[in-house]
Each structure stands twice: as C-alpha cells, then as structure tokens.
Amino acid sequence: MVFLSLTVEHYFMFLGIIIGAMFSLFGVLLKENLSRSKQIKLEKLKLYDNKKRKAYVKLYEFTARSFFNNFPPDDSRKDFLGIMQDYFKNVKPNYLFFDKATKKELQKLESQYYSLITPEFISIVPFEEFFRNHLFKIFNNINNHIESIFEKWDKF
C-alpha cells in the first residue's frame, strides 16, 4: 500500500531513475559494441598486412633465387621453366596482395612463359632476347619496388 500513498511526483522520480539507468546501460553497451567492432577491424587489418608482408617476402626470395641460381645460364629454356615452376608454386598464390607495378612485371614473366610452352601464343620479344636482355631487369625492377614498399612500411 506504500505505492498508493506516493504522489505523482514520486512516480515521475522513480520513472526518471529507471529511464536514466536504462540510458546508462544502453550507452555502456553501445560503447562496448563499437569498441569490439573497431578491435575486430583492427585485427583483420593486422592479419591482412601480415599476409601481404609475407607475400612480398616470398616474392623477394623468389627473385633472389631466380637471379642467383640461374646466372650464368646453362640452358636458358630449361632455366626459365624452372624459374616459372618456382613462381607458380611460391608467388602466384599471393598474386592478389601485390600492387599494380609488381603485377605488371609479373605479367611479363607469365606472358613469356605461356608463349614458350604454348606454340599458339606468340611473344612480342623472342625468348632468347627476353632471357638475355629483359629477365634480370624485371627481377631487378621487382626487387627495387619491394625494397621501396618495405621502406614505407618501416616508417609506420
């Protein structure tokens, strides 16, 4: 019977306390949810950057192996096919992580490879000329580009 003896002001006071508590609880839950969402996005970004860094490291290792293992060349065709087997095993799975400049250089390798193994494809540059004059320039361009990317990452 205590509730019956309360005035209208008391009811509004209790109602105000309940509404204030609900707003406080809602604010805390909203803050936690936004914080958790941002934390998840940050973790995803860290994972992506880590995968991207590993992809560039594999590419750098590939170019270094290709350059040093095939210089001076014994059999240019066989050496290039070996390079491309290594490419398809270690580099191609990470292709989506690379930027446009890197992809452009890698496409030159792929184009030459497909023209070498498929007679229907005709390369713009004959294979021997490509192997002697362009291949190691491509590797050098890729290495220089990767080094500049890592310098940018190291600044952060």
Backbone as a ProteinNet text record, in pm:
[ID]
protein_1_A
[PRIMARY]
MVFLSLTVEHYFMFLGIIIGAMFSLFGVLLKENLSRSKQIKLEKLKLYDNKKRKAYVKLYEFTARSFFNNFPPDDSRKDFLGIMQDYFKNVKPNYLFFDKATKKELQKLESQYYSLITPEFISIVPFEEFFRNHLFKIFNNINNHIESIFEKWDKF
[TERTIARY]
79.2	0	85.2	214	303.4	295.9	282.4	277.7	154.6	47.4	-73.8	-62.7	20.2	30.6	132.8	205	301.8	231.4	293.3	235.4	284	225.1	260.1	406.6	459	599	692.1	651.8	733.1	736.9	619.4	614.9	707.9	702.9	790.2	937.3	966.2	1103.6	1154.7	1071.2	1109.6	1122.7	1027.9	1033.7	1159.7	1199	1321.8	1445	1445	1559.5	1569.9	1457.7	1458.1	1502	1448.9	1487.6	1634.6	1683.4	1825.1	1915	1876.1	1954.6	1956	1840.5	1834.2	1923.2	1921.2	2008.2	2155.6	2188.6	2328.1	2370.2	2284	2313.8	2324.9	2232.3	2236.4	2364.6	2407.3	2530.6	2653.1	2659.4	2773.1	2776.2	2658.8	2653.5	2690.2	2644.6	2678.3	2828	2885	3029.6	3109.1	3070.8	3139.9	3127.9	3009.2	2987.5	3073	3077.2	3160	3308.1	3348.2	3488.2	3526	3438.8	3464.1	3470.5	3381.2	3379.5	3510	3554.9	3680.3	3798.4	3794.9	3903.2	3908.4	3793.1	3787.7	3842.4	3802.5	3853.9	4004.8	4054.3	4198.7	4271.8	4216.8	4278.8	4278.4	4168.2	4162.7	4267.4	4282.8	4383.2	4524.4	4550.1	4681.3	4707.7	4606.1	4622.3	4648.7	4573.9	4593.6	4734.6	4777.7	4912.2	5019.1	4997.8	5093.8	5100.4	4984.3	4982.2	5047.2	5020.5	5076.7	5228.7	5276.8	5421.1	5485.7	5424	5476.9	5477.4	5374.9	5368.7	5484.6	5513.9	5625.3	5759.8	5769.6	5893.9	5915.4	5808.3	5820.5	5859.1	5802	5836.5	5982.7	6028.2	6168.4	6261.9	6226.9	6307.9	6307.9	6192.7	6182.2	6274.8	6272.9	6356.5	6504.6	6538.3	6678.4	6723.6	6641	6674.7	6686.6	6592.6	6591.2	6714.3	6754.4	6870.5	6999.5	7018.9	7147.1	7159.7	7049.6	7057.4	7071.7	7040.8	7040.9	7140.6	7238.7	7338.8	7475.8	7552.4	7524.1	7433.6	7353.1	7258.2	7327.7	7279.2	7329.2	7243.1	7118	7020.4	6906.3	6898.6	6806.9	6661.2	6620.8	6481.7	6452.7	6539.2	6521.3	6527.9	6620.8	6633.1	6506.6	6454.3	6334.4	6214.2	6200.5	6089.5	6101.4	6223.1	6244	6206.5	6243.1	6205.8	6054.1	5986.3	5840.8	5770.1	5829.9	5772.4	5778.1	5890.3	5905.4	5805.3	5785.4	5691.2	5550	5505.5	5368.4	5348	5453.3	5443.2	5444.2	5531.6	5553.2	5496.9	5484.4	5446.5	5301.4	5260.2	5126.8	5013.4	5021.5	4912.3	4893.8	4995.6	4987.9	4967.5	4935.8	4928.9	4836.1	4726	4628.2	4681.7	4784.7	4839.8	4930.4	4973.4	5071.4	5005	5081.1	5030.8	5042.4	4990.3	4984.2	5121.2	5217.7	5351.1	5414.5	5399.6	5455.3	5382.5	5250.7	5172.7	5210.4	5236.5	5274.2	5403.7	5500.9	5627.9	5606.7	5524.4	5498.5	5423.8	5337.9	5265.2	5360.1	5467.9	5568.2	5628.6	5655.9	5709.4	5608.5	5485	5381.1	5358	5356.4	5336	5444.8	5567.6	5678.7	5670.5	5631.4	5618.4	5512.1	5395.6	5288.8	5324.1	5396.1	5436.2	5542.9	5616.5	5720.6	5660.5	5557.8	5501.3	5383.8	5327.3	5212.6	5247.4	5261	5302.3	5204	5076	4976.4	5000.6	5062.8	5091.6	5225.1	5222.8	5344.7	5386.9	5509	5560.5	5605.2	5594.2	5640.3	5791.9	5855.7	6001.8	6041.8	6128.6	6175.3	6237.6	6223.6	6264.3	6410.5	6499.6	6642.7	6674.4	6613.8	6634.5	6574.7	6456.2	6392.3	6481.5	6531.9	6613.7	6743.2	6808.2	6934.9	6916.4	6815	6806.4	6697.4	6595.6	6481.3	6459.2	6488.8	6453.7	6514.7	6643.1	6707.6	6673.2	6637.2	6587.3	6452.8	6370.9	6241.1	6262.1	6351.8	6380.5	6434.2	6520.4	6576.9	6468.3	6378.8	6267.6	6179	6149.5	6064.9	6135.5	6263.6	6337.2	6341.2	6368.7	6371.5	6235.3	6131.7	5997	5962.7	5998.2	5972	6048.3	6172.3	6251	6188.6	6134.3	6068.1	5940.6	5870	5748.6	5785.6	5890.7	5932	5982.5	6044.2	6086.6	5965.7	5858.2	5735.1	5674.2	5674.8	5619.1	5700.7	5831.8	5917.3	5897.3	5845.5	5821.5	5704.7	5614.8	5498.6	5532
-117.7	0	126.6	104.6	218.2	289.1	212.5	272.8	360.4	326.8	404.8	541	545.1	670.3	766.2	723.3	808.4	907.7	1022.6	1125.3	1104.9	1180.9	1174.1	1210.2	1305.3	1344.5	1227.8	1146.2	1028.9	928	909.1	817.9	866.5	996.5	1051.1	1040.3	1054.9	1042.9	899.6	801.1	661.2	630.5	683.5	664	727.1	844.7	911.2	830.8	772.5	689.3	565.9	503.4	382.5	417.3	525.2	565.6	604.6	677.2	714.6	592.6	493.5	369.8	295.7	294.2	227.5	297.5	431.8	505.2	481	475.8	448.7	310.2	212.9	75.6	68.3	133.8	135.8	201	310.5	379.8	291.7	221.4	132.9	19.2	-39.9	-149.7	-101.4	16.9	72.3	98.9	154.4	181.8	52.2	-49.7	-178.7	-240.8	-231.3	-288.4	-216.9	-84.4	-9.2	-38.2	-48.4	-78.1	-217.1	-313	-450.1	-452.8	-380.6	-375.5	-315.4	-207.5	-146.5	-238	-310.2	-402.9	-516.9	-565.4	-672.3	-621.7	-500	-442.9	-425	-382.2	-364.2	-497.7	-601.9	-734.7	-787	-763.7	-806.1	-732.3	-603.8	-524.2	-574.4	-609.5	-663.3	-795.6	-882.8	-1010.5	-989	-897.3	-868.8	-814.9	-718.8	-663.2	-769.9	-859.6	-967.1	-1060.3	-1094.2	-1180.2	-1108.5	-980.2	-902.8	-895.2	-872.3	-866.9	-1002.3	-1111.1	-1243.8	-1268.8	-1220.5	-1237.1	-1164.5	-1043.6	-968	-1031.4	-1088.9	-1157	-1278.5	-1354.6	-1470.2	-1426.4	-1316.1	-1264.7	-1222.9	-1157.1	-1112.8	-1234.2	-1335.8	-1458.5	-1525.5	-1525.5	-1584.2	-1513	-1380.8	-1307.6	-1328.1	-1332.6	-1354.7	-1494.7	-1596.6	-1733.6	-1742.1	-1682.6	-1689.8	-1624.3	-1514.9	-1443.7	-1520.3	-1560.5	-1620.5	-1766.5	-1839.4	-1980	-1997.7	-1896.3	-1910.1	-1817.7	-1774.9	-1687.9	-1746.7	-1772.6	-1764.1	-1879.2	-1856.9	-1960.2	-2076.4	-2196.8	-2315.6	-2339.6	-2366.6	-2388.3	-2290.9	-2182.8	-2073.8	-2119.8	-2203.2	-2251.5	-2332.5	-2426.2	-2510.8	-2425.2	-2332.5	-2245.3	-2162.1	-2107.4	-2024.8	-2107.9	-2227.9	-2314	-2349.1	-2369.3	-2393.9	-2272.2	-2154.5	-2031.1	-2021	-2050.1	-2036.1	-2143.2	-2261.7	-2361.5	-2309.9	-2251.2	-2189.5	-2075.6	-1997.8	-1885.7	-1934.1	-2034.8	-2083.1	-2150	-2202.2	-2267	-2163.6	-2064.8	-1976.2	-1834.9	-1786	-1645.8	-1630.9	-1707.1	-1691.7	-1701.4	-1788	-1791.6	-1659.2	-1575.9	-1447.8	-1330.3	-1356.7	-1255.2	-1138.2	-1167.1	-1061.9	-959.4	-992.5	-899.5	-793.5	-815	-725.9	-602.9	-495.6	-372.6	-380.1	-278.6	-279.2	-288.2	-214.3	-214.7	-353	-419.6	-554.6	-652.1	-642.7	-732.3	-714.7	-592.4	-565.9	-638.5	-634.3	-704.6	-856	-905.4	-1049.7	-1096.6	-1012.2	-1048.3	-1064.6	-989.5	-1006.6	-1146.2	-1192.8	-1328.4	-1432.4	-1416.1	-1512	-1513.7	-1398.2	-1389.3	-1465.1	-1444.8	-1514.1	-1664.6	-1702.2	-1844.1	-1910.8	-1847.9	-1908.9	-1913.1	-1815	-1819.8	-1926.8	-1960.5	-2062.8	-2203.5	-2225.1	-2360.7	-2385	-2277.6	-2291.7	-2230.4	-2311.9	-2261.2	-2159.2	-2165.2	-2072.6	-1928.9	-1913.2	-1779.3	-1731	-1612.5	-1555.8	-1438.7	-1442.9	-1337.4	-1218.1	-1101.2	-978.7	-981.7	-1030.7	-1038.7	-1185.4	-1219.1	-1358.5	-1404.1	-1533.6	-1584.4	-1556.5	-1585.6	-1567.6	-1421.2	-1331.8	-1189	-1152.3	-1206.6	-1182.4	-1231.9	-1353.1	-1411.9	-1332.4	-1293.4	-1220.4	-1075.8	-1007.5	-862.3	-813.8	-894.7	-843.9	-912.5	-1040.2	-1118	-1060.4	-1037.4	-990.3	-844.4	-768.4	-632.2	-637.5	-732.1	-749	-783.3	-880	-916	-796.3	-719.6	-601.7	-497.5	-474.9	-381.7	-426.6	-554.8	-607.8	-590.2	-624.4	-609.9	-464.9	-374.2	-232.3	-185.2	-230.6	-192.4	-248.9	-372.8	-434.3	-359.8	-325.4	-252.1	-117	-49.6	78.7	58.8	-49.3	-78.4	-105.7	-183.6	-212.5	-87.6	3.4	129.8	209.1	208.5	276.9	210.3	76.2	4.8	31.4	39.9	60.6	197.4	292.4	425.3	427.3	330.3	328.1	266.8
0	0	0	8.8	8.3	-126.3	-234.2	-366.6	-385.9	-319.3	-333.8	-265.7	-160.4	-87.5	-150	-254.5	-319.7	-410.5	-421.3	-508	-650.7	-739.5	-880.7	-899.3	-820.6	-831.8	-800.9	-701.7	-667.7	-781.8	-846.9	-960.8	-1073.7	-1103	-1206.8	-1166.9	-1036.1	-989.5	-1011.8	-975.1	-996.7	-1146.4	-1222.1	-1366.4	-1424.3	-1379.4	-1423	-1388.1	-1267.6	-1225.8	-1315.2	-1343.3	-1427.2	-1569.1	-1624.7	-1761	-1764.8	-1665.1	-1659.3	-1652.9	-1574.2	-1563.4	-1697.4	-1765.3	-1895.2	-1997.8	-1998.9	-2090.5	-2059.4	-1932	-1893.3	-1940.3	-1917.6	-1959.3	-2111.9	-2180.9	-2326.9	-2376.6	-2314.6	-2353.2	-2335.2	-2223.2	-2197.3	-2298.9	-2326.1	-2423.6	-2563.6	-2602	-2732.1	-2742.9	-2638.6	-2638.5	-2651.5	-2577.8	-2584.6	-2723.6	-2780.7	-2913.2	-3017.9	-3013.8	-3108.7	-3088.2	-2963.3	-2932.5	-2984.3	-2962.9	-3009	-3161.4	-3228	-3373.9	-3427.4	-3367	-3411	-3384.3	-3274.3	-3242	-3344.4	-3384.8	-3485.6	-3618.8	-3657.6	-3782.6	-3776.8	-3662.9	-3646.1	-3656.2	-3595.8	-3604.6	-3748.1	-3819.4	-3960	-4042	-4015.9	-4087.5	-4056.3	-3930.6	-3893.6	-3965.7	-3970.6	-4040.1	-4189	-4250.4	-4392.6	-4417.1	-4334.3	-4351.5	-4332.8	-4238.1	-4214.7	-4336.9	-4391.8	-4511.4	-4630.8	-4642.2	-4752	-4739.4	-4618.7	-4595.2	-4629.9	-4587.4	-4619.2	-4769.7	-4839.4	-4984.5	-5051.2	-5005.5	-5063.9	-5027.8	-4909.6	-4871.7	-4962.6	-4987.2	-5077.1	-5218.8	-5262.3	-5395	-5400.6	-5296.3	-5290.2	-5290.9	-5213.5	-5211.3	-5348.4	-5414.5	-5548	-5646.4	-5646.8	-5742.1	-5711.5	-5582.5	-5546.6	-5590	-5562.3	-5604	-5755.2	-5823.7	-5969.7	-6029.4	-5972.8	-6025.2	-5997.4	-5872.9	-5835.9	-5878.3	-5882.1	-5922.3	-6073.1	-6149.7	-6295.1	-6363.2	-6289.8	-6350.4	-6327	-6423	-6566.3	-6609.3	-6711	-6753.8	-6825.3	-6797.3	-6867	-6991.4	-6965.8	-7073.4	-7045.8	-7121.9	-7090.2	-7084.7	-7176.5	-7176.3	-7050.4	-7019	-6900.6	-6773.4	-6769.6	-6652.8	-6632.9	-6741.4	-6730.3	-6687.3	-6741.4	-6699.9	-6551.5	-6502.8	-6359.5	-6275.7	-6325.2	-6255.6	-6245.1	-6353.1	-6354.5	-6272	-6261.1	-6170.1	-6026.6	-5991.1	-5859.3	-5843.2	-5948.8	-5946.8	-5917.9	-5992.1	-5974.9	-5839.2	-5782.5	-5651.3	-5537.8	-5542.6	-5428.9	-5443.5	-5564.5	-5583.8	-5628.9	-5725.1	-5784	-5680.5	-5580.6	-5481.1	-5405.9	-5402.9	-5331.9	-5426.9	-5550.2	-5655.5	-5618.4	-5552	-5519.5	-5420.2	-5345.7	-5247.1	-5311.2	-5433.3	-5494.4	-5556.2	-5563.8	-5623.9	-5776.6	-5843.8	-5990.9	-6056.5	-6005.3	-6066.5	-6060.1	-5947.4	-5931.6	-6022.7	-6027.2	-6113.1	-6259.6	-6298.9	-6438.3	-6474.4	-6383.8	-6408.1	-6409.4	-6318.3	-6313.7	-6438.5	-6490.9	-6612.7	-6731.5	-6731.6	-6837.8	-6831.3	-6709.5	-6693.3	-6740.1	-6695.9	-6733.2	-6883.7	-6943.2	-7087.8	-7162.6	-7122	-7187.1	-7162.4	-7041.9	-7007.4	-7095.5	-7105.4	-7184.3	-7333	-7380.8	-7521.8	-7544.6	-7441.2	-7451.8	-7452	-7369.7	-7358.3	-7452.7	-7507.2	-7596.2	-7731.6	-7832.1	-7964	-8023.8	-7981.9	-8036.3	-7990.1	-7874.1	-7823.5	-7880.6	-7932.6	-7989	-7900.5	-7856.4	-7770	-7851.9	-7793.8	-7860.2	-7873.8	-7769.3	-7768	-7781.4	-7873.9	-7884.1	-7752.1	-7724.3	-7594	-7560.1	-7650.4	-7620.7	-7588.2	-7662.3	-7633.6	-7497.8	-7470.3	-7340.5	-7227.2	-7242.4	-7136.2	-7115.7	-7225.1	-7214.1	-7168.7	-7220	-7201.2	-7106.2	-7082.7	-7006.1	-6872	-6864.5	-6745.7	-6618.5	-6619.7	-6496.6	-6467.3	-6569.9	-6546.5	-6474.8	-6513.9	-6447.3	-6300.8	-6275	-6135.4	-6057.8	-6119.9	-6054.2	-6026	-6121.9	-6100.7	-5985.1	-5982.2	-5873.9	-5739.5	-5732.7	-5606.2	-5559.9	-5651.3	-5614.2	-5564.5	-5629.7	-5589.1	-5450.1	-5427.5	-5296.2	-5187.4	-5214.3	-5114.8	-5082.8	-5183.8	-5156.6	-5075.9	-5100.6	-5022.5	-4876.9	-4855.1	-4717.6	-4646.6	-4718.3	-4656.8	-4609.8	-4687.8	-4647.3	-4524.6	-4522	-4406.4	-4280.4	-4296.9	-4180.2	-4117.9	-4195.3	-4141.5	-4043.7	-4057	-3967.9	-3838.9
[MASK]
++++++++++++++++++++++++++++++++++++++++++++++++++++++++++++++++++++++++++++++++++++++++++++++++++++++++++++++++++++++++++++++++++++++++++++++++++++++++++++

